[in-house]
């Protein structure tokens, strides 16, 4: 067990020794031209400015590396870094069969110095920055297997001032550094239009013993939250490339899940809506979609998400109708148009007027769907009809998320649809069904 007080004292001695070296070799420090973003007051990209930035990384890890490693204080620090946690990190990066001793205990002291200097922006000693850097260093050493995954959230805007948490995930404003890395601004200053409206990101921390499985865990968590937004409000937010550890000065940086993103309708998220979206998020988390009994709901949600991501209105329409079929098409064999229209109207409508309207509308839309699929009707989809279907599918999924936890077993969808059918002719049974939606 490391004595943090003694370790801190040794880190302080090491830092001061290195700062003396830096001040004695200041003339060897090089500067790079770097492009950094400037944003409008609403957080959207305005332009970039070119800054002369000291290349502290090369200065410490190359120019002064040999001199630093000759310091007695450096050799003392490396002895602290022979720990089970660092061994686990070595195995994560190199695998359990590595034959050569890794250089992580050699590199980490240099990263400690770099983290301090990047915060202080000079080679003078600052007590507050030293303690902040030391605190972050100790946090990493206690859990070096923890990775942070960050993903840009396109077609999305918020009025957030502080991050909002969703069971380990966060939605927050993008930082200058993240924007610069996501856009590769130094190499490609003429950024695509979709990036010019990028203002928010999602992030999550995942602890794994390898470099591969964490991406899958992070991706799945991101998509649950993304679906929560899709099920709450109009708009089509999309995830960009998932990046790992771009804000972490100590460990491996990489990205994965490259994908193209197109400009579509922006979802506006206001902080006052946080609790409602959190309810949807928690409902999605409570359902085990790997179970066969919940497959119908998984299909409905996936098709709804797919519809919103499409640019062709007819393709959107077909996906939305498949989503409705997954929700309302269960039970005994029968004419699908009748089943969909009666069941949707019974479950979703709040009064008799809405019930008749939804019944007529659903019949009309399913007839149109059949005509398009079989080539007997023109592929024209009125915007107002599409918007209405989106609202009905979204509302239906909300209701089924509540019902799914009130039913169980392999025939869940059949039982739910049978109960809706019973509610058509029996008001008491309909009242009982609606009570499960509260």
MIDO-259926 format. One record per residue: residue in three letters; x, y, z of N, C-alpha, C in turn. Coordinates in steps of 0.05 Angstrom, whole numbers, padded with zeros to 5 digits, always signed. Layout:
alaXYZXYZXYZ;...
This chain:
unk+00017-00024+00000+00000+00000+00000+00018+00025+00000;unk+00014+00042-00020+00030+00066-00022+00021+00087-00002;unk+00041+00099+00011+00035+00122+00029+00033+00147+00012;unk+00008+00157+00009+00004+00179-00009+00018+00205+00000;unk+00021+00208+00026+00034+00232+00036+00064+00232+00027;unk+00077+00210+00031+00105+00208+00023+00108+00209-00008;unk+00090+00195-00021+00090+00196-00051+00086+00225-00061;unk+00069+00240-00048+00064+00268-00056+00090+00284-00052;unk+00103+00280-00030+00128+00294-00025+00149+00288-00046;unk+00151+00262-00054+00170+00255-00074+00162+00266-00102;unk+00136+00267-00107+00128+00279-00132+00134+00309-00133;unk+00132+00322-00110+00138+00350-00109+00168+00355-00114;unk+00185+00338-00102+00214+00340-00107+00220+00335-00136;unk+00208+00315-00148+00212+00308-00176+00203+00331-00194;unk+00180+00343-00189+00170+00365-00205+00189+00388-00204;unk+00198+00396-00181+00215+00419-00178+00242+00414-00192;unk+00252+00389-00191+00277+00383-00205+00273+00386-00235;unk+00251+00377-00245+00246+00378-00274+00241+00407-00283;unk+00227+00423-00266+00223+00451-00273+00249+00467-00275;unk+00268+00459-00258+00294+00472-00259+00308+00465-00286;unk+00305+00439-00294+00316+00431-00320+00303+00446-00343;unk+00277+00449-00341+00262+00463-00362+00271+00492-00364;unk+00274+00506-00342+00282+00534-00342+00311+00537-00352;unk+00328+00516-00348+00355+00517-00357+00358+00511-00387;unk+00336+00500-00399+00337+00493-00427+00314+00506-00443;unk+00305+00528-00433+00282+00541-00444+00285+00547-00474;unk+00309+00553-00482+00314+00561-00510+00310+00538-00530;unk+00309+00513-00519+00305+00490-00536+00276+00483-00541;unk+00258+00498-00528+00229+00493-00531+00220+00503-00559;unk+00207+00485-00574+00196+00492-00600+00166+00500-00598;unk+00157+00515-00618+00129+00523-00619+00116+00513-00644;unk+00091+00505-00642+00076+00495-00665+00052+00514-00671;unk+00045+00516-00697+00020+00530-00704-00003+00510-00702;unk-00022+00517-00685-00046+00500-00681-00071+00516-00686;unk-00090+00503-00698-00116+00516-00703-00136+00508-00681;unk-00148+00529-00669-00167+00525-00647-00193+00538-00654;unk-00216+00525-00646-00242+00536-00654-00251+00560-00638;unk-00266+00577-00651-00279+00600-00638-00309+00596-00643;unk-00325+00599-00622-00354+00593-00624-00371+00618-00621;unk-00394+00617-00633-00415+00638-00629-00425+00635-00600;unk-00440+00655-00590-00451+00654-00563-00469+00630-00559;unk-00482+00619-00580-00500+00596-00577-00485+00570-00577;unk-00458+00571-00579-00442+00547-00577-00435+00535-00604;unk-00445+00546-00626-00439+00535-00653-00413+00547-00664;unk-00400+00531-00681-00374+00539-00692-00376+00564-00709;unk-00358+00582-00705-00356+00607-00720-00333+00607-00739;unk-00309+00603-00729-00285+00602-00745-00262+00591-00728;unk-00238+00590-00740-00215+00581-00724-00195+00604-00722;unk-00178+00602-00702-00156+00620-00700-00130+00603-00697;unk-00109+00613-00709-00083+00599-00707-00067+00610-00684;unk-00058+00592-00667-00042+00600-00643-00015+00587-00644;unk+00005+00602-00633+00032+00591-00629+00031+00576-00602;unk+00033+00550-00603+00030+00534-00579+00057+00520-00573;unk+00068+00523-00548+00093+00509-00541+00089+00479-00543;unk+00108+00466-00556+00107+00437-00558+00120+00424-00533;unk+00105+00425-00512+00114+00414-00486+00119+00384-00488;unk+00102+00370-00504+00105+00341-00506+00132+00333-00516;unk+00140+00345-00539+00166+00338-00550+00189+00347-00531;unk+00185+00370-00519+00206+00381-00501+00211+00362-00478;unk+00191+00351-00466+00194+00334-00442+00201+00305-00450;unk+00187+00295-00470+00190+00266-00476+00212+00260-00496;unk+00225+00281-00507+00247+00277-00526+00271+00294-00518;unk+00268+00321-00519+00291+00338-00514+00303+00334-00487;unk+00287+00333-00466+00297+00330-00439+00295+00303-00427;unk+00285+00284-00442+00279+00257-00431+00303+00245-00417;unk+00326+00245-00431+00350+00232-00419+00358+00246-00394;unk+00358+00272-00393+00366+00287-00369+00347+00282-00346;unk+00321+00281-00353+00301+00276-00332+00305+00248-00320;unk+00310+00228-00337+00313+00201-00327+00339+00196-00311;unk+00357+00215-00312+00382+00214-00295+00377+00224-00267;unk+00354+00238-00263+00349+00249-00237+00343+00227-00216;unk+00354+00231-00192+00349+00212-00170+00319+00212-00164;unk+00307+00236-00165+00278+00238-00158+00261+00222-00178;unk+00270+00221-00203+00256+00205-00224+00257+00175-00217;unk+00280+00165-00210+00282+00137-00204+00265+00129-00179;unk+00263+00148-00161+00246+00143-00137+00216+00141-00146;unk+00208+00158-00163+00180+00158-00172+00173+00132-00186;unk+00191+00122-00203+00186+00097-00218+00181+00073-00200;unk+00194+00074-00176+00190+00051-00157+00162+00050-00146;unk+00149+00073-00145+00121+00074-00136+00102+00061-00156;unk+00111+00059-00181+00093+00051-00203+00094+00021-00209;unk+00107+00006-00193+00107-00023-00195+00085-00033-00177;unk+00060-00032-00187+00037-00040-00171+00020-00060-00186;unk+00002-00074-00172-00016-00093-00186-00034-00079-00206;unk-00042-00054-00200-00059-00039-00218-00045-00033-00244;unk-00019-00024-00242-00004-00018-00266+00002-00043-00282;unk+00007-00066-00267+00011-00091-00281-00014-00099-00297;unk-00038-00094-00285-00063-00100-00300-00065-00082-00324;unk-00057-00057-00322-00058-00039-00345-00038-00048-00366;unk-00014-00057-00359+00005-00068-00378-00008-00091-00394;unk-00022-00109-00379-00034-00132-00392-00056-00124-00411;unk-00071-00103-00403-00092-00093-00420-00081-00083-00446;unk-00059-00068-00446-00048-00056-00470-00032-00077-00486;unk-00016-00093-00472+00002-00111-00486-00006-00140-00487;unk-00026-00148-00471-00034-00176-00469-00019-00189-00446;unk-00029-00213-00438-00017-00227-00415+00009-00241-00422;unk+00016-00243-00448+00040-00258-00456+00063-00240-00464;unk+00062-00214-00456+00084-00197-00465+00110-00206-00452;unk+00132-00205-00468+00158-00216-00459+00176-00194-00450;unk+00173-00170-00459+00190-00148-00451+00176-00131-00430;unk+00192-00119-00413+00180-00102-00392+00170-00077-00406;unk+00145-00070-00400+00133-00046-00412+00146-00021-00401;unk+00142+00001-00415+00155+00026-00406+00134+00045-00392;unk+00112+00034-00383+00091+00051-00371+00101+00065-00346;unk+00116+00050-00329+00127+00063-00305+00149+00083-00312;unk+00160+00081-00337+00179+00100-00347+00165+00125-00358;unk+00143+00120-00372+00129+00142-00385+00111+00158-00366;unk+00099+00145-00347+00080+00159-00329+00092+00182-00314;unk+00116+00181-00304+00127+00205-00291+00129+00229-00310;unk+00136+00223-00336+00138+00244-00356+00110+00256-00361;unk+00089+00239-00361+00062+00248-00366+00052+00265-00342;unk+00062+00258-00319+00055+00275-00295+00066+00303-00299;unk+00091+00305-00308+00103+00331-00313+00088+00346-00335;unk+00081+00332-00356+00067+00344-00378+00040+00355-00370;unk+00026+00339-00354-00001+00347-00345+00001+00373-00328;unk+00021+00374-00311+00025+00398-00295+00032+00422-00313;unk+00051+00419-00331+00059+00441-00348+00037+00451-00366;unk+00021+00432-00377-00001+00440-00395-00022+00455-00380;unk-00024+00451-00354-00042+00466-00337-00031+00494-00330;unk-00006+00494-00323+00007+00519-00313+00015+00537-00336;unk+00020+00526-00360+00028+00541-00384+00056+00554-00381;unk+00071+00545-00362+00098+00555-00358+00114+00536-00341;unk+00139+00544-00334+00157+00527-00318+00160+00537-00289;unk+00141+00552-00279+00142+00560-00251+00125+00542-00234;unk+00130+00542-00208+00115+00524-00191+00090+00538-00181;unk+00068+00523-00182+00042+00532-00172+00031+00511-00154;unk+00028+00517-00129+00019+00497-00109-00008+00485-00115;unk-00027+00503-00123-00054+00493-00129-00054+00474-00153;unk-00040+00481-00174-00039+00464-00198-00025+00437-00191;unk-00005+00438-00174+00009+00414-00166-00010+00395-00152;unk-00026+00405-00133-00045+00388-00118-00067+00378-00136;unk-00076+00394-00155-00097+00384-00174-00086+00362-00192;unk-00061+00365-00201-00049+00345-00218-00044+00320-00203;unk-00034+00322-00178-00029+00299-00161-00054+00284-00156;unk-00076+00298-00150-00102+00285-00145-00111+00268-00169;unk-00109+00280-00193-00116+00266-00217-00098+00241-00222;unk-00073+00244-00216-00053+00223-00219-00060+00199-00201;unk-00066+00205-00176-00074+00184-00157-00099+00170-00165;unk-00119+00186-00175-00144+00174-00184-00139+00154-00207;unk-00121+00161-00225-00115+00143-00247-00101+00118-00237;unk-00081+00121-00219-00066+00098-00209-00084+00079-00194;unk-00105+00089-00182-00124+00071-00167-00141+00055-00186;unk-00146+00065-00210-00164+00051-00229-00155+00056-00258;unk-00131+00046-00265-00120+00051-00292-00135+00037-00314;unk-00153+00018-00308-00167+00003-00328-00192+00018-00337;unk-00199+00040-00324-00223+00056-00331-00217+00073-00356;unk-00234+00070-00376-00232+00086-00400-00257+00105-00402;unk-00252+00129-00413-00274+00147-00418-00279+00147-00448;unk-00305+00143-00455-00313+00144-00483-00330+00169-00488;unk-00323+00183-00509-00338+00208-00515-00347+00206-00544;unk-00372+00214-00550-00382+00213-00577-00396+00240-00583;unk-00390+00252-00607-00405+00276-00615-00434+00270-00621;unk-00451+00288-00613-00480+00285-00617-00490+00305-00638;unk-00494+00295-00662-00502+00312-00684-00532+00315-00685;unk-00541+00336-00699-00570+00342-00702-00583+00344-00674;unk-00569+00357-00656-00577+00359-00629-00568+00386-00618;unk-00585+00398-00601-00577+00423-00589-00590+00424-00561;unk-00578+00438-00542-00589+00439-00515-00583+00466-00503;unk-00597+00472-00481-00592+00496-00466-00576+00490-00440;unk-00562+00468-00440-00548+00459-00416-00525+00478-00409;unk-00522+00483-00384-00499+00497-00373-00480+00477-00359;unk-00493+00457-00347-00478+00436-00334-00487+00409-00345;unk-00470+00389-00342-00476+00362-00352-00500+00350-00338;unk-00516+00335-00354-00538+00320-00343-00531+00290-00343;unk-00536+00276-00321-00528+00249-00317-00551+00230-00322;unk-00545+00207-00335-00564+00186-00340-00551+00160-00332;unk-00551+00154-00307-00540+00129-00296-00512+00123-00307;unk-00493+00141-00302-00466+00137-00311-00459+00151-00337;unk-00479+00156-00354-00474+00171-00378-00478+00201-00372;unk-00466+00217-00389-00469+00246-00387-00476+00258-00414;unk-00492+00278-00414-00496+00296-00438-00486+00323-00430;unk-00468+00335-00445-00456+00360-00438-00447+00375-00463;unk-00439+00400-00459-00428+00416-00481-00400+00406-00489;unk-00395+00408-00514-00369+00400-00525-00347+00419-00516;unk-00323+00409-00511-00301+00426-00504-00285+00435-00529;unk-00269+00455-00526-00252+00464-00549-00234+00441-00559;unk-00222+00427-00540-00204+00405-00547-00219+00383-00562;unk-00242+00376-00552-00258+00355-00565-00266+00363-00593;unk-00274+00387-00597-00282+00397-00623-00258+00396-00642;unk-00235+00405-00632-00211+00405-00649-00203+00377-00658;unk-00206+00357-00640-00199+00330-00646-00220+00317-00664;unk-00245+00321-00658-00267+00309-00675-00265+00318-00704;unk-00258+00344-00708-00258+00355-00735-00231+00352-00749;unk-00210+00344-00733-00183+00344-00743-00176+00371-00756;unk-00181+00392-00740-00181+00419-00750-00154+00428-00762;unk-00132+00418-00751-00106+00426-00762-00103+00416-00791;unk-00113+00392-00797-00110+00381-00824-00131+00389-00843;unk-00156+00393-00832-00179+00399-00849-00194+00423-00838;unk-00184+00447-00842-00197+00471-00831-00224+00477-00844;unk-00229+00468-00868-00255+00472-00881-00274+00449-00872;unk-00285+00452-00849-00300+00430-00837-00327+00426-00850;unk-00338+00402-00850-00365+00397-00862-00386+00413-00847;unk-00408+00419-00861-00429+00436-00850-00441+00423-00825;unk-00443+00397-00823-00455+00384-00800-00440+00389-00774;unk-00413+00394-00777-00397+00400-00753-00401+00428-00744;unk-00409+00446-00762-00412+00474-00754-00435+00478-00734;unk-00453+00458-00732-00475+00460-00713-00471+00441-00690;unk-00448+00428-00688-00443+00409-00666-00438+00425-00640;unk-00454+00419-00620-00451+00434-00594-00450+00415-00570;unk-00458+00390-00573-00460+00372-00549-00447+00345-00554;unk-00441+00332-00532-00429+00305-00533-00442+00287-00512;unk-00439+00261-00515-00445+00242-00494-00419+00230-00485;unk-00417+00223-00459-00393+00210-00449-00401+00189-00428;unk-00384+00168-00426-00388+00147-00406-00361+00135-00399;unk-00359+00125-00374-00334+00112-00366-00339+00082-00363;unk-00321+00066-00375-00324+00037-00375-00298+00024-00366;unk-00299+00005-00348-00275-00009-00339-00275-00037-00350;unk-00254-00043-00366-00251-00069-00378-00221-00077-00377;unk-00217-00104-00379-00189-00114-00378-00176-00115-00406;unk-00190-00107-00426-00179-00108-00453-00187-00083-00468;unk-00176-00079-00492-00180-00055-00508-00204-00056-00527;unk-00217-00079-00528-00237-00083-00549-00266-00081-00538;unk-00272-00095-00517-00300-00098-00508-00312-00072-00497;unk-00295-00054-00488-00305-00029-00477-00321-00013-00497;unk-00312-00014-00523-00326+00001-00544-00355-00009-00546;unk-00358-00035-00546-00385-00046-00549-00403-00038-00526;unk-00393-00039-00502-00408-00030-00479-00416-00001-00481;unk-00396+00016-00488-00402+00045-00490-00422+00050-00512;unk-00419+00037-00535-00437+00041-00558-00466+00034-00550;unk-00470+00011-00536-00496+00003-00528-00509+00023-00509;unk-00493+00033-00490-00503+00052-00471-00511+00078-00486;unk-00494+00087-00504-00500+00111-00519-00526+00109-00535;unk-00531+00085-00547-00555+00081-00563-00580+00080-00546;unk-00578+00070-00522-00602+00070-00505-00610+00099-00499;unk-00590+00116-00493-00596+00144-00488-00606+00158-00513;unk-00593+00152-00536-00602+00164-00561-00631+00157-00567;unk-00639+00132-00562-00666+00124-00567-00685+00138-00548;unk-00676+00144-00524-00693+00158-00505-00699+00186-00515;unk-00680+00199-00527-00685+00225-00539-00704+00223-00563;unk-00699+00203-00580-00716+00199-00604-00745+00194-00596;unk-00749+00180-00573-00776+00173-00564-00789+00196-00549;unk-00774+00217-00544-00785+00240-00529-00795+00262-00547;unk-00779+00270-00567-00784+00294-00582-00777+00291-00611;unk-00787+00309-00628-00781+00309-00656-00752+00316-00661;unk-00741+00305-00682-00713+00310-00689-00699+00283-00693;unk-00676+00284-00705-00661+00260-00710-00632+00262-00702;unk-00626+00263-00675-00598+00263-00666-00584+00238-00675;unk-00558+00241-00682-00542+00218-00691-00515+00219-00677;unk-00505+00195-00672-00478+00192-00660-00457+00194-00682;unk-00434+00207-00675-00411+00207-00693-00392+00185-00685;unk-00366+00189-00689-00345+00170-00682-00341+00170-00652;unk-00340+00146-00640-00334+00143-00612-00304+00145-00607;unk-00297+00163-00589-00269+00167-00582-00263+00158-00553;unk-00239+00147-00549-00232+00138-00523-00209+00154-00511;unk-00213+00164-00487-00192+00176-00470-00180+00202-00482;unk-00195+00217-00498-00184+00241-00509-00180+00263-00488;unk-00193+00260-00465-00190+00279-00444-00171+00269-00422;unk-00161+00245-00425-00144+00232-00404-00115+00235-00411;unk-00099+00249-00395-00071+00253-00402-00053+00229-00397;unk-00064+00208-00384-00047+00186-00375-00046+00162-00394;unk-00068+00158-00408-00071+00131-00421-00077+00132-00451;unk-00080+00108-00462-00082+00103-00491-00106+00119-00503;unk-00101+00132-00525-00121+00147-00540-00127+00134-00566;unk-00152+00130-00573-00160+00118-00598-00188+00125-00605;unk-00197+00118-00629-00225+00122-00636-00234+00098-00652;unk-00260+00094-00653-00272+00071-00666-00300+00078-00676;unk-00312+00059-00690-00340+00063-00699-00343+00087-00717;unk-00325+00089-00737-00327+00111-00756-00353+00109-00772;unk-00366+00132-00775-00391+00132-00791-00396+00160-00803;unk-00410+00160-00824-00418+00185-00837-00443+00196-00824;unk-00445+00222-00822-00469+00234-00810-00479+00255-00829;unk-00505+00257-00832-00517+00276-00850-00534+00296-00834;unk-00537+00320-00844-00553+00340-00831-00583+00334-00834;unk-00596+00331-00811-00625+00327-00811-00637+00345-00789;unk-00662+00340-00783-00676+00357-00764-00663+00356-00737;unk-00658+00380-00725-00645+00381-00699-00665+00377-00677;unk-00657+00360-00658-00673+00356-00634-00664+00377-00613;unk-00683+00392-00603-00678+00413-00583-00683+00402-00555;unk-00662+00400-00539-00664+00389-00512-00661+00412-00492;unk-00682+00415-00475-00681+00436-00454-00678+00422-00427;unk-00662+00434-00410-00656+00422-00384-00681+00416-00368;unk-00703+00431-00372-00728+00426-00358-00741+00399-00366;unk-00732+00388-00389-00743+00363-00399-00727+00339-00389;unk-00707+00344-00373-00688+00323-00364-00703+00299-00350;unk-00721+00305-00332-00734+00284-00317-00751+00266-00334;unk-00764+00278-00354-00781+00262-00372-00764+00243-00389;unk-00742+00253-00399-00724+00236-00415-00711+00215-00397;unk-00705+00222-00373-00694+00202-00354-00714+00179-00349;unk-00740+00185-00348-00760+00164-00344-00760+00145-00368;unk-00758+00156-00392-00757+00138-00416-00732+00122-00415;unk-00709+00134-00409-00684+00121-00407-00685+00098-00387;unk-00696+00102-00364-00698+00081-00344-00717+00059-00352;unk-00738+00066-00367-00757+00046-00377-00743+00027-00397;unk-00727+00039-00415-00712+00023-00434-00692+00005-00420;unk-00679+00015-00399-00659-00001-00385-00672-00025-00370;unk-00697-00022-00361-00710-00043-00346-00718-00067-00362;unk-00720-00063-00388-00729-00085-00405-00706-00100-00417;unk-00706-00126-00415-00685-00143-00426-00693-00150-00455;unk-00681-00135-00473-00688-00138-00502-00676-00163-00514;unk-00658-00177-00499-00647-00202-00509-00667-00225-00506;unk-00688-00221-00490-00708-00242-00486-00727-00242-00510;unk-00735-00266-00518-00753-00269-00541-00779-00255-00536;unk-00789-00254-00512-00815-00243-00506-00816-00213-00511;unk-00792-00200-00512-00791-00171-00517-00781-00164-00545;unk-00779-00184-00562-00768-00180-00589-00786-00160-00605;unk-00812-00162-00601-00831-00145-00616-00826-00116-00610;unk-00820-00110-00585-00815-00082-00577-00788-00072-00587;unk-00769-00090-00586-00742-00084-00597-00744-00077-00627;unk-00760-00093-00642-00763-00087-00670-00777-00061-00675;unk-00798-00055-00659-00812-00030-00661-00794-00006-00657;unk-00778-00007-00636-00760+00015-00630-00738+00018-00651;unk-00727-00004-00660-00706-00003-00681-00717+00009-00707;unk-00741+00000-00714-00753+00010-00739-00760+00040-00737;unk-00769+00048-00713-00775+00076-00709-00749+00093-00712;unk-00728+00084-00699-00702+00098-00701-00692+00098-00730;unk-00695+00075-00744-00687+00074-00772-00702+00093-00789;unk-00728+00095-00784-00745+00113-00800-00736+00142-00797;unk-00729+00150-00773-00721+00178-00769-00694+00184-00782;unk-00678+00163-00785-00651+00167-00797-00652+00168-00828;unk-00674+00160-00839-00677+00160-00868-00683+00187-00880;unk-00674+00191-00905-00679+00217-00918-00702+00215-00938;unk-00710+00191-00946-00732+00187-00965-00758+00183-00949;unk-00778+00199-00955-00803+00198-00940-00817+00171-00942;unk-00816+00158-00965-00829+00133-00969-00815+00111-00952;unk-00789+00111-00952-00774+00092-00936-00780+00097-00906;unk-00782+00122-00898-00790+00128-00871-00817+00116-00865;unk-00836+00120-00883-00864+00111-00879-00865+00081-00876;unk-00851+00066-00893-00851+00037-00891-00840+00027-00864;unk-00818+00039-00855-00806+00032-00829-00826+00038-00807;unk-00839+00060-00808-00859+00067-00787-00882+00048-00786;unk-00891+00039-00809-00913+00020-00810-00904-00008-00800;unk-00880-00015-00806-00869-00040-00795-00868-00039-00764;unk-00861-00015-00754-00860-00011-00725-00888-00015-00713;unk-00909-00004-00726-00936-00007-00717-00945-00036-00718;unk-00937-00050-00740-00944-00079-00742-00932-00095-00719;unk-00907-00089-00712-00894-00103-00690-00909-00100-00664;unk-00920-00076-00660-00934-00070-00635-00963-00081-00635;unk-00977-00078-00657-01006-00083-00657-01014-00108-00673;unk-00995-00122-00685-01002-00144-00703-01002-00171-00691;unk-00999-00173-00664-00998-00199-00651-01025-00212-00647;unk-01025-00236-00637-01050-00250-00631-01059-00268-00654;unk-01084-00276-00653-01095-00294-00673-01094-00282-00701;unk-01093-00300-00721-01092-00291-00749-01117-00275-00755;unk-01114-00255-00772-01136-00238-00779-01127-00217-00799;unk-01146-00202-00808-01140-00180-00828-01124-00159-00814;unk-01099-00154-00823-01080-00137-00809-01090-00108-00807;unk-01102-00098-00828-01112-00070-00827-01132-00066-00804;unk-01150-00085-00801-01170-00083-00780-01157-00084-00753;unk-01138-00103-00749-01125-00106-00723-01110-00081-00716;unk-01094-00070-00734-01078-00047-00729-01095-00022-00722;unk-01115-00017-00738-01131+00007-00735-01147+00006-00709;unk-01160-00016-00703-01176-00018-00679-01159-00017-00654;unk-01137-00032-00654-01120-00034-00630-01106-00007-00624;unk-01095+00006-00645-01082+00031-00640-01102+00052-00630;unk-01125+00053-00642-01146+00073-00634-01154+00068-00605;unk-01157+00042-00597-01165+00035-00570-01144+00042-00550;unk-01119+00037-00555-01098+00041-00536-01089+00071-00534;unk-01087+00084-00556-01075+00111-00557-01095+00133-00552;unk-01119+00131-00563-01139+00153-00562-01147+00160-00534;unk-01151+00186-00529-01160+00195-00503-01190+00200-00501;unk-01203+00201-00524-01232+00205-00525-01243+00193-00551;unk-01270+00194-00553-01283+00181-00576-01276+00195-00602;unk-01272+00221-00602-01265+00235-00626-01238+00227-00636;unk-01218+00225-00618-01192+00216-00626-01192+00187-00635;unk-01208+00171-00622-01210+00143-00628-01219+00139-00657;unk-01240+00153-00665-01250+00151-00693-01229+00161-00713;unk-01216+00183-00705-01196+00195-00723-01173+00176-00727;unk-01162+00165-00705-01139+00146-00707-01147+00121-00722;unk-01172+00112-00718-01181+00087-00732-01182+00092-00762;unk-01194+00114-00771-01195+00121-00799-01167+00125-00811;unk-01151+00140-00796-01124+00147-00806-01107+00122-00809;unk-01107+00104-00790-01091+00080-00791-01099+00062-00814;unk-01125+00059-00818-01135+00043-00841-01125+00055-00867;unk-01127+00081-00870-01118+00095-00894-01088+00091-00899;unk-01072+00094-00877-01043+00091-00880-01035+00063-00886;unk-01048+00043-00875-01040+00015-00881-01048+00008-00909;unk-01070+00019-00919-01077+00015-00947-01056+00027-00965;unk-01047+00051-00958-01026+00064-00973-01000+00048-00973;unk-00994+00037-00949-00969+00020-00946-00971-00004-00964;unk-00994-00017-00965-00997-00041-00982-00995-00034-01011;unk-01006-00011-01018-01005-00002-01046-00976+00004-01055;unk-00961+00016-01037-00933+00023-01044-00916-00003-01046;unk-00920-00021-01027-00904-00046-01027-00910-00063-01052;unk-00936-00063-01060-00943-00079-01083-00943-00064-01110;unk-00934-00039-01108-00931-00024-01133-00956-00013-01146;unk-00978-00013-01131-01003-00004-01144-01009+00025-01138;unk-00992+00039-01122-00997+00067-01116-00971+00083-01119;unk-00975+00109-01124-00951+00126-01127-00936+00128-01100;unk-00910+00130-01102-00894+00133-01078-00893+00162-01069;unk-00916+00172-01060-00918+00199-01051-00929+00199-01022;unk-00915+00212-01004-00922+00212-00976-00926+00241-00967;unk-00950+00250-00961-00954+00277-00952-00940+00282-00925;unk-00927+00306-00923-00912+00312-00898-00929+00310-00873;unk-00954+00321-00875-00971+00321-00851-00978+00293-00842;unk-00982+00275-00861-00988+00247-00854-00964+00234-00841;unk-00940+00239-00852-00916+00228-00841-00912+00238-00812;unk-00916+00263-00807-00913+00274-00781-00932+00262-00761;unk-00956+00257-00770-00977+00245-00753-00970+00216-00746;unk-00960+00201-00766-00952+00173-00761-00929+00172-00740;unk-00909+00190-00744-00886+00191-00725-00897+00195-00697;unk-00915+00214-00693-00926+00219-00666-00941+00195-00655;unk-00956+00181-00672-00971+00157-00663-00953+00134-00656;unk-00932+00130-00672-00913+00109-00666-00898+00115-00640;unk-00889+00140-00637-00875+00148-00613-00893+00144-00588;unk-00918+00153-00590-00936+00149-00568-00941+00120-00562;unk-00944+00104-00583-00949+00075-00579-00926+00062-00565;unk-00901+00069-00573-00878+00057-00560-00877+00065-00530;unk-00883+00090-00524-00884+00099-00496-00903+00081-00480;unk-00927+00076-00491-00946+00060-00477-00937+00031-00474;unk-00925+00020-00495-00916-00008-00493-00892-00011-00475;unk-00876+00010-00471-00854+00008-00451-00866+00004-00423;unk-00889+00016-00418-00902+00013-00392-00915-00015-00390;unk-00928-00023-00412-00942-00049-00412-00923-00072-00410;unk-00900-00069-00422-00880-00091-00424-00872-00101-00396;unk-00872-00083-00377-00864-00091-00349-00888-00102-00333;unk-00912-00101-00345-00935-00112-00331-00943-00139-00341;unk-00929-00149-00362-00934-00175-00374-00908-00191-00374;unk-00910-00217-00376-00886-00233-00378-00893-00259-00393;unk-00872-00273-00401-00876-00298-00415-00872-00295-00445;unk-00869-00319-00459-00864-00319-00487-00886-00308-00504;unk-00910-00308-00494-00932-00297-00510-00940-00269-00502;unk-00922-00254-00493-00927-00227-00483-00943-00210-00502;unk-00933-00208-00527-00946-00191-00547-00975-00201-00553;unk-00978-00227-00554-01005-00238-00559-01024-00231-00536;unk-01014-00234-00511-01031-00227-00488-01039-00198-00488;unk-01019-00180-00493-01025-00151-00494-01046-00145-00515;unk-01043-00156-00539-01062-00151-00561-01089-00163-00554;unk-01090-00186-00541-01116-00198-00533-01130-00180-00513;unk-01114-00168-00495-01126-00150-00475-01137-00124-00488;unk-01123-00115-00508-01133-00091-00523-01159-00098-00537;unk-01159-00122-00550-01183-00131-00563-01207-00133-00544;unk-01201-00144-00520-01223-00146-00500-01233-00119-00492;unk-01215-00099-00491-01223-00072-00484-01241-00059-00505;unk-01241-00070-00529-01258-00059-00550-01287-00062-00543;unk-01294-00084-00530-01322-00091-00525-01329-00090-00495;unk-01309-00087-00478-01314-00087-00449-01300-00063-00436;unk-01315-00044-00428-01304-00019-00417-01288-00024-00391;unk-01297-00044-00375-01283-00050-00350-01255-00062-00356;unk-01254-00078-00376-01228-00090-00384-01210-00068-00396;unk-01222-00050-00410-01206-00028-00421-01196-00010-00398;unk-01212-00006-00378-01204+00010-00355-01181-00003-00341;unk-01183-00030-00338-01161-00045-00325-01135-00043-00341;unk-01137-00045-00368-01114-00043-00385-01101-00015-00382;unk-01117+00006-00383-01107+00033-00381-01094+00038-00354;unk-01103+00024-00333-01091+00028-00306-01062+00019-00305;unk-01055+00001-00324-01027-00008-00325-01009+00012-00338;unk-01020+00033-00349-01005+00054-00363-00998+00077-00345;unk-01007+00076-00320-01002+00099-00302-00975+00097-00290;
